[in-house]
Amino acid sequence: MTTYAHIDTWIDTHFDEQVRFLQELIRVPSDTPPGNNTPHAERTAELLQGFGLEAEKHVVPEAEVRAAGLASITNLVVRRRYGPGKTILLNAHGDVVPPGEGWTKDPYGGEIDNGKIYGRAAAVSKCDFATFAFALQALEAVAKPRAGSIELLFTYDEEFGGEVGPAWLLKHKIIQPDLMIAAGFSYQVVTAHNGCLQMEVTVHGKMAHAAIPESGIDAMQAAVRILGALYQQNTVYQQVTSAVEGINHPYLNVGMIEGGTNTNVVPGRVSFKLDRRMIPEENPAEVEATLRQIIADTAARQPGISVEIKRLLLCNAMQPLPGNKPLVDAIQKHGCIVFGENIPALGTPLYTDVRLFCEAGIPGVIYGAGPRTVLESHAKRADERLDLEDLRRATKVIARSLCDLLV
């Protein structure tokens, strides 16, 4: 048998154990918001210790966590040094969006049905805690490297931009990898992704009794007009196309809106939060300035209305670095063998923490357990699920690729 075949056999032999590990991770809630994620990190470290993998616990100071809009963050780092050479870091995040409505399975149950595991973060990205941890164990059991290092990094603020996760760890030089692979959401190799700008817009009018509406200034009507102007931009965005395969055009979404005090009161204040996805070719500063101008101009045409605009999040697009070629080549080579088809390298309209590594000059790609499309996994929707065979295959691809890269 070849080394690769021995790796595959080890993963197959320990696959039930890997699935149980993932089930345990799903069963510890880590909803963000509110972002009280240290309990999940503690449980993860305990489980890893059971495999002989000691995790460093890096607790982010409470003031910094609160400033990021979260409750508690403990980042985990597992270091395995084999000798001189490059360090490859494998990063997955344990924070998740709240379950929401419409589930037919327990979102924290880790239930298995018809070959699929269900639960929040089953596909994005607690599954890759399991992918990376078991790929590392398989490699060490069968073909322990004699050079370089592997680091597992498990963080808890990807949903809020990564500032107290990867960005904090890079800033404090706790991690300094040469190459990195981040949790995936499909079986493709992702080398670029969109940027994201999120803003909160608060529209101020004047509250009044609904029986005498002329005595007030309706913030809701003003907000509707501003929203109309913003949504009209999506028509413009559809005419702008990206040269990156897998990424189409920019778009804008308004995900939250609230305001008013009662049904019989003219609302004096309305606020909404918008999400603007930026293709890699766009300039974030220009995008933000344009949106602010549209909002201000529309508000100015409505007497008595004023607006406040607050930036909530700015994530730059991920731009591929030339140094990512060894990662892409290894994953495509073994992905083709394990999946029995060519594995494409392309961009995605999502945004991730990987941009932070690329901005620091560290080449990275996105790859891990996932289906053919994000939609298929129900990620961030009800009944999020992962085909267990995709977990098995991704683990083999990662372990085989690490075998090639650490020589």
VOGU-3710 file (C-alpha; in Angstrom, 3 decimals, decimal comma):
1> mttyahidtw> 0,000/0,000/0,000  1,096/3,562/-0,691  1,418/6,189/2,048  -1,747/7,824/0,735  -3,633/4,526/0,945  -2,475/4,064/4,550  -3,730/7,587/5,345  -7,102/6,786/3,787  -7,336/3,537/5,736  -6,569/5,280/9,045
11> idthfdeqvr> -9,302/7,841/8,390  -11,803/5,137/7,459  -10,928/3,155/10,600  -11,389/6,186/12,867  -14,323/7,745/11,056  -16,960/6,850/13,643  -14,789/8,561/16,259  -14,509/11,621/14,019  -18,297/11,820/13,626  -18,786/11,568/17,390
21> flqelirvps> -16,295/14,421/17,825  -18,313/16,588/15,431  -21,549/15,696/17,215  -20,061/16,863/20,518  -19,038/20,178/18,942  -22,522/20,762/17,510  -24,125/20,054/20,895  -22,411/23,045/22,559  -24,197/26,232/21,390  -22,008/29,101/20,198
31> dtppgnntph> -24,592/31,508/18,785  -23,117/34,828/17,704  -24,752/37,076/18,762  -24,566/36,990/21,732  -21,098/35,515/21,243  -20,465/33,841/24,598  -18,105/31,381/22,966  -15,541/30,484/25,627  -17,629/27,462/26,790  -17,343/25,948/23,306
41> aertaellqg> -13,591/26,549/23,260  -13,237/24,874/26,658  -15,168/21,812/25,471  -13,169/21,657/22,247  -9,868/21,792/24,156  -11,088/18,987/26,432  -12,003/16,796/23,456  -8,703/17,515/21,697  -6,793/16,577/24,826  -8,481/13,189/24,643
51> fgleaekhvv> -6,697/12,692/21,314  -3,357/13,819/22,735  -3,605/17,267/21,153  -2,851/19,986/23,713  -4,510/23,297/22,889  -3,143/26,649/23,996  -5,970/28,861/25,256  -5,649/32,508/24,269  -8,259/34,522/26,148  -9,047/37,895/24,575
61> peaevraagl> -9,414/40,681/27,187  -13,039/41,390/28,049  -12,854/45,056/27,000  -11,735/44,117/23,499  -14,366/41,399/23,227  -17,132/43,791/24,320  -15,909/46,432/21,880  -16,305/43,855/19,101  -19,920/43,256/20,153  -19,309/39,833/21,691
71> asitnlvvrr> -19,415/38,331/25,187  -16,389/36,021/25,565  -13,661/34,730/23,250  -11,007/32,077/23,866  -8,997/31,207/20,764  -7,338/27,791/20,561  -3,967/26,951/19,002  -2,548/23,427/18,680  1,111/23,368/17,599  2,893/20,301/16,184
81> rygpgktill> 6,528/20,904/15,288  8,423/18,239/13,358  11,620/20,035/12,417  12,894/23,072/10,527  10,728/24,241/7,651  7,474/25,988/6,863  4,488/26,208/9,153  1,074/25,358/7,724  -1,912/26,605/9,700  -5,408/25,116/9,489
91> nahgdvvppg> -8,130/27,515/10,666  -11,819/26,902/11,384  -14,309/29,028/13,322  -16,772/27,850/15,933  -19,048/30,896/16,155  -22,379/30,473/14,377  -25,446/32,491/13,487  -28,466/31,699/15,724  -30,601/28,810/14,428  -33,696/30,801/13,446
101> egwtkdpygg> -37,003/29,163/12,580  -38,103/26,258/10,437  -35,936/23,407/11,740  -37,224/19,850/11,570  -34,169/18,594/13,509  -32,683/19,797/16,780  -30,154/22,485/15,742  -27,912/21,340/18,617  -28,594/17,631/18,330  -25,983/16,451/15,849
111> eidngkiygr> -28,585/13,989/14,580  -27,632/11,650/11,739  -30,277/10,833/9,168  -29,776/9,110/5,825  -26,020/9,615/5,848  -26,170/13,317/6,766  -25,402/15,055/10,061  -27,749/17,900/11,034  -27,149/20,909/13,245  -26,057/24,514/13,285
121> aaavskcdfa> -22,428/24,652/12,048  -22,545/21,067/10,781  -21,429/22,490/7,433  -19,947/25,882/8,409  -17,616/25,342/10,128  -17,474/23,054/13,139  -17,192/20,260/10,612  -13,694/21,473/9,801  -12,631/21,301/13,437  -13,119/17,591/12,769
131> tfafalqale> -11,615/17,651/9,257  -8,419/19,331/10,389  -7,987/17,536/13,726  -8,390/14,086/12,186  -6,301/14,883/9,110  -3,493/15,844/11,501  -3,896/12,642/13,495  -3,956/10,511/10,350  -0,784/12,132/9,057  1,076/11,628/12,334
141> avakpragsi> -0,090/8,029/12,666  0,944/7,008/9,161  3,535/9,420/7,771  4,733/11,739/10,529  6,598/14,618/8,854  10,273/15,160/9,596  10,232/18,857/8,687  8,037/21,879/9,221  5,072/22,394/11,532  1,304/22,148/11,549
151> ellftydeef> -0,877/24,437/13,631  -4,592/24,088/14,249  -6,324/27,391/14,913  -9,903/27,435/16,174  -11,421/30,918/16,511  -14,822/32,339/17,463  -15,572/35,657/15,769  -15,715/35,042/12,030  -19,356/36,146/11,925  -18,247/39,529/13,348
161> ggevgpawll> -15,242/40,032/11,080  -12,347/38,214/12,742  -10,942/41,187/14,669  -10,630/39,345/18,006  -9,822/36,039/16,334  -7,213/35,840/13,557  -6,555/39,588/13,480  -5,870/39,658/17,239  -3,622/36,595/17,091  -1,661/37,967/14,126
171> khkiiqpdlm> -1,303/41,354/15,796  0,168/39,777/18,932  2,364/37,409/16,865  0,823/34,366/18,505  0,587/32,841/15,048  3,046/33,430/12,191  2,381/30,744/9,565  3,934/30,489/6,125  0,814/29,020/4,494  -2,748/28,529/5,666
181> iaagfsyqvv> -5,923/26,638/4,818  -9,255/27,880/6,164  -12,533/26,078/6,684  -14,418/25,484/3,464  -18,051/25,426/2,529  -17,816/23,387/-0,652  -15,455/20,825/-2,133  -13,935/23,477/-4,399  -10,669/25,291/-3,687  -11,523/28,939/-3,076
191> tahngclqme> -8,745/31,438/-3,819  -10,686/34,741/-3,756  -13,833/36,131/-2,201  -15,988/39,224/-1,965  -15,520/42,013/0,518  -18,322/43,153/2,798  -19,416/46,526/4,143  -22,121/46,639/6,825  -23,678/49,877/8,030  -26,440/50,958/10,392
201> vtvhgkmaha> -28,592/53,875/9,222  -30,784/55,714/11,717  -33,472/58,033/10,320  -34,746/60,766/12,642  -38,083/62,556/12,219  -40,561/63,826/14,810  -42,946/61,616/16,786  -46,643/62,620/16,814  -50,130/61,274/17,464  -51,467/59,389/14,444
211> aipesgidam> -54,704/61,388/14,679  -52,790/64,570/13,820  -49,965/63,262/11,590  -49,220/66,722/10,192  -47,786/67,647/13,600  -45,023/65,107/13,165  -42,388/64,116/10,642  -42,670/60,458/9,630  -39,279/58,727/9,905  -40,748/55,549/8,428
221> qaavrilgal> -41,792/57,206/5,177  -38,363/58,787/4,935  -36,699/55,429/5,589  -38,824/53,831/2,857  -37,611/56,423/0,365  -33,994/55,886/1,403  -34,422/52,121/1,146  -35,903/52,537/-2,326  -32,864/54,535/-3,426  -30,524/51,912/-2,012
231> yqqntvyqqv> -32,354/48,968/-3,553  -32,328/50,765/-6,891  -28,546/50,405/-6,767  -28,899/46,653/-7,197  -30,065/47,332/-10,759  -26,832/49,247/-11,319  -24,725/46,552/-9,643  -26,046/43,870/-11,974  -24,278/45,652/-14,820  -20,910/45,336/-13,016
241> tsaveginhp> -19,222/41,964/-13,414  -16,137/40,481/-11,793  -13,343/38,837/-13,741  -12,981/36,254/-10,934  -14,655/32,949/-11,776  -17,336/32,132/-9,217  -18,078/35,781/-8,389  -20,747/37,607/-10,360  -21,618/41,175/-9,372  -21,926/43,402/-6,290
251> ylnvgmiegg> -25,198/43,508/-4,389  -26,892/45,124/-1,415  -29,174/43,593/1,190  -31,062/45,162/4,091  -31,280/42,476/6,757  -32,764/44,270/9,785  -35,147/47,176/10,365  -36,786/48,515/13,519  -38,444/51,681/14,769  -41,567/53,400/16,003
261> tntnvvpgrv> -43,247/53,141/19,383  -46,857/52,089/18,677  -49,365/51,648/15,870  -51,097/54,939/16,704  -47,904/57,012/16,760  -46,112/58,615/13,825  -42,631/57,091/14,123  -39,917/59,541/15,055  -37,026/57,136/14,566  -36,348/54,177/12,288
271> sfkldrrmip> -33,074/52,314/11,885  -31,943/49,608/9,488  -28,795/47,613/8,847  -27,461/46,987/5,369  -24,917/44,580/3,941  -23,051/45,546/0,766  -21,006/42,784/-0,898  -18,036/44,060/-2,893  -16,354/42,199/-5,725  -12,529/42,031/-5,587
281> eenpaeveat> -12,183/44,751/-8,217  -14,046/47,386/-6,154  -12,491/50,019/-3,907  -14,100/49,773/-0,427  -13,600/53,475/0,356  -15,375/54,479/-2,860  -18,200/52,008/-2,216  -18,795/53,404/1,268  -18,602/57,023/0,118  -21,156/56,366/-2,638
291> lrqiiadtaa> -23,639/54,743/-0,264  -23,279/57,525/2,279  -23,915/60,096/-0,468  -27,048/58,311/-1,719  -28,441/58,145/1,819  -27,609/61,770/2,605  -28,982/63,108/-0,693  -32,261/61,183/-0,330  -32,695/62,375/3,259  -31,965/65,974/2,285
301> rqpgisveik> -34,944/65,971/-0,083  -37,292/65,311/2,867  -37,875/68,342/5,136  -37,202/67,792/8,820  -35,418/64,482/8,329  -31,867/63,810/9,522  -29,795/60,633/9,356  -26,937/59,011/11,238  -24,744/56,491/9,450  -22,512/54,120/11,383
311> rlllcnamqp> -20,101/51,622/9,861  -20,473/48,249/11,581  -18,057/46,127/9,576  -15,606/46,490/6,712  -14,031/43,307/5,389  -11,809/43,630/2,368  -12,042/41,139/-0,470  -9,649/38,204/-0,473  -7,085/38,643/-3,207  -5,117/35,510/-4,191
321> lpgnkplvda> -1,376/35,659/-3,466  1,066/33,947/-5,875  2,446/31,865/-3,003  -0,798/29,891/-2,690  0,087/27,696/-5,692  1,520/24,775/-3,644  -1,718/24,661/-1,639  -3,915/24,802/-4,732  -1,849/22,182/-6,571  -1,826/19,711/-3,670
331> iqkhgcivfg> -5,548/20,014/-2,915  -6,540/19,770/-6,573  -4,280/16,741/-7,091  -5,693/14,770/-4,163  -9,211/16,109/-4,538  -9,273/14,726/-8,065  -8,183/11,299/-6,796  -10,488/11,153/-3,763  -13,599/12,668/-5,394  -12,986/11,160/-8,823
341> enipalgtpl> -13,382/14,492/-10,613  -11,471/17,692/-11,243  -11,620/20,146/-8,345  -11,996/23,742/-9,554  -10,146/26,721/-8,052  -12,334/29,813/-8,060  -13,842/32,680/-6,089  -16,919/32,875/-3,887  -19,370/35,690/-3,109  -19,000/34,998/0,623
351> ytdvrlfcea> -16,411/36,683/2,846  -14,133/35,005/5,395  -11,229/35,440/7,821  -8,727/34,374/5,162  -8,506/37,921/3,882  -6,750/38,832/7,163  -3,977/36,335/6,484  -3,616/37,441/2,867  -3,454/41,092/3,977  -0,584/40,034/6,279
361> gipgviygag> 1,210/38,486/3,282  0,393/34,877/4,207  -0,860/32,872/1,203  -4,036/30,969/1,926  -6,911/29,068/0,387  -10,323/27,950/1,567  -11,002/24,223/1,564  -12,777/21,771/3,825  -15,774/19,535/4,244  -18,678/20,674/2,125
371> prtvleshak> -21,050/19,804/-0,712  -20,977/20,982/-4,309  -22,683/24,272/-3,403  -23,301/26,303/-0,249  -27,043/26,213/-0,987  -27,004/22,418/-0,810  -25,686/22,491/2,767  -28,450/24,807/4,093  -25,690/26,841/5,730  -27,203/29,649/7,836
381> raderldled> -30,667/28,249/7,137  -32,922/25,727/8,832  -31,774/22,101/8,830  -28,122/22,829/8,077  -26,555/19,500/7,186  -23,413/17,814/5,900  -23,100/14,583/3,964  -20,780/12,467/6,094  -19,043/11,110/3,010  -18,013/14,670/2,160
391> lrratkviar> -16,488/14,942/5,637  -14,588/11,699/5,107  -13,338/12,723/1,660  -12,267/16,219/2,709  -10,297/14,783/5,632  -8,428/12,482/3,261  -7,667/15,340/0,863  -6,300/17,546/3,673  -4,158/14,773/5,176  -2,763/13,738/1,783
401> slcdllv> -2,030/17,391/0,899  -0,192/17,986/4,177  1,882/14,889/3,433  2,993/16,516/0,162  3,524/19,994/1,567  5,658/19,053/4,594  8,632/17,487/2,856
//
